[in-house]
Amino acid sequence: MSVLPGLIRTEQELGAQNYKPLDVVLTRGQGVWVWDVEGRRYLDCLSAYSAVNQGHCHPRILAAMVEQAGRLTLTSRAFRNDQLALFYEEIAALTGAHKVLPMNSGAEAVETALKCVRKWGYAVKGVPEGRAEIIVCDGNFHGRTLGIVGFSTDPEARGQFGPFAPGFPVVPFGDAAALEAAITPHTVAVLAEPIQGEAGVIIPPAGYFRRVRELCTRHDVVLVLDEIQTGLGRTGRLLAEEHEGIEADVTLVGKALSGGFYPVSAVLSNSDVLGVLRPGQHGSTFGGNPLACAVARMALRVLMEEGMVGNAAAQGAHFRAGLEGIGGGLIRAVRGRGLMLAVELHPEAGGARRYCEALRERGILAKDTHDHTIRIAPPLVITRGEVEWAVEQFEAVLGH
Ligand SMILES: *Cc1c(COP(=O)(O)O)cnc(C)c1O
């Protein structure tokens, strides 16, 4: 007899219902594939929202984690550990960061950056205390903490969770003139995603971020790019900012920095922003622990040594071309860069969820977002043959 209905019922009875997962109960994963409790195999086209870019249970990351777990896992930052400096050195060499602050979840990295740019604004830029403004974009997603949902524009994310912190003017995403108009002498930072993931893989017009970079430089405003989802190879470059040839002052990474094993995030800074912190002003019991550092070091190493960034560019182009070739009139638009892809359906298609359920029946796990969009983001180790097989399944479900 199947254990599946019982597990789902227990989840519904005992768990807070803050998610509405597809009814598939997974028990094992390897590379791009996951298996459910009944032995059915699926191609994972979500990758835990891009936290599993390196593929499920990557053997080298697993080995690094097990080795470190048997030696030393947590010291707190009250003492030094022998993994932290190596993590700093390696992530700085890879990204060009001058300073690094390790945290755990993505939301914590965002909160850390918000604190630091405010302090920078008062201590360095000379903004009157209590008046700092951080410009954010309409449709943003930066996490779920109270500080962050306070400047979300999604009613579901913020409704009935207030009151919220002031100081976060919102501008339309992709509109540099609107951003310029919103900058005041109290503006300390602009916070944006290079591509808005949760909003449905929204790519701003070409040249937008170059203009944002210029405006930030001209007005002495810190450009903070949230690359928690777009970073670490997802878009076919190590960081999505490279597509526009710019460098943020502060870059936030998380998700795939974990290799899918153990949450690790980081604030990377190439300006003096992180330099404003003094002992006692910020911290985390688990941030920078040796287990996290060992996992993150190997997660970065396999990403580079195994050519995953280039593979994301190559397979992403095939995947996108395949999706664009699907006829039949349900699809309104195919968007994406690298392996961060989305298919937006016409409203008449009746919502993306039913198609995600049909895809599940054909061995593909993908996630609907904002009613009419199916997000597609497989692990970066996907092969050409697997892309072709996946496109066939999308064609079977959407091509009529
Ligand atoms: C997932 C995500 C976050 C939050 O990360 P958590 O680890 O879930 O807290 C922040 N920003 C972006 C762009 C994300 O995709």
The ligand as an SDF file (V2000), in Angstrom:
LIG
                    3D

 15 15  0  0  0  0  0  0  0  0999 V2000
   15.2380   33.0180   -2.4130 C   0  0  0  0  0  0  0  0  0  0  0  0
   15.5730   34.4520   -2.5120 C   0  0  0  0  0  0  0  0  0  0  0  0
   15.8300   35.2120   -1.3620 C   0  0  0  0  0  0  0  0  0  0  0  0
   15.6600   34.6730    0.0370 C   0  0  0  0  0  0  0  0  0  0  0  0
   16.4600   33.5890    0.3000 O   0  0  0  0  0  0  0  0  0  0  0  0
   16.0910   32.6140    1.5430 P   0  0  0  0  0  0  0  0  0  0  0  0
   17.2630   31.7130    1.6490 O   0  0  0  0  0  0  0  0  0  0  0  0
   14.8250   31.9070    1.1490 O   0  0  0  0  0  0  0  0  0  0  0  0
   15.8900   33.4940    2.7300 O   0  0  0  0  0  0  0  0  0  0  0  0
   16.2040   36.5240   -1.5330 C   0  0  0  0  0  0  0  0  0  0  0  0
   16.3110   37.0710   -2.7620 N   0  0  0  0  0  0  0  0  0  0  0  0
   16.0710   36.3710   -3.8880 C   0  0  0  0  0  0  0  0  0  0  0  0
   16.2170   37.0280   -5.2130 C   0  0  0  0  0  0  0  0  0  0  0  0
   15.6730   35.0460   -3.8030 C   0  0  0  0  0  0  0  0  0  0  0  0
   15.4040   34.3570   -4.9110 O   0  0  0  0  0  0  0  0  0  0  0  0
  1  2  1  0
  2  3  1  0
  2 14  2  0
  3  4  1  0
  3 10  2  0
  4  5  1  0
  5  6  1  0
  6  7  2  0
  6  8  1  0
  6  9  1  0
 10 11  1  0
 11 12  2  0
 12 13  1  0
 12 14  1  0
 14 15  1  0
M  END
$$$$
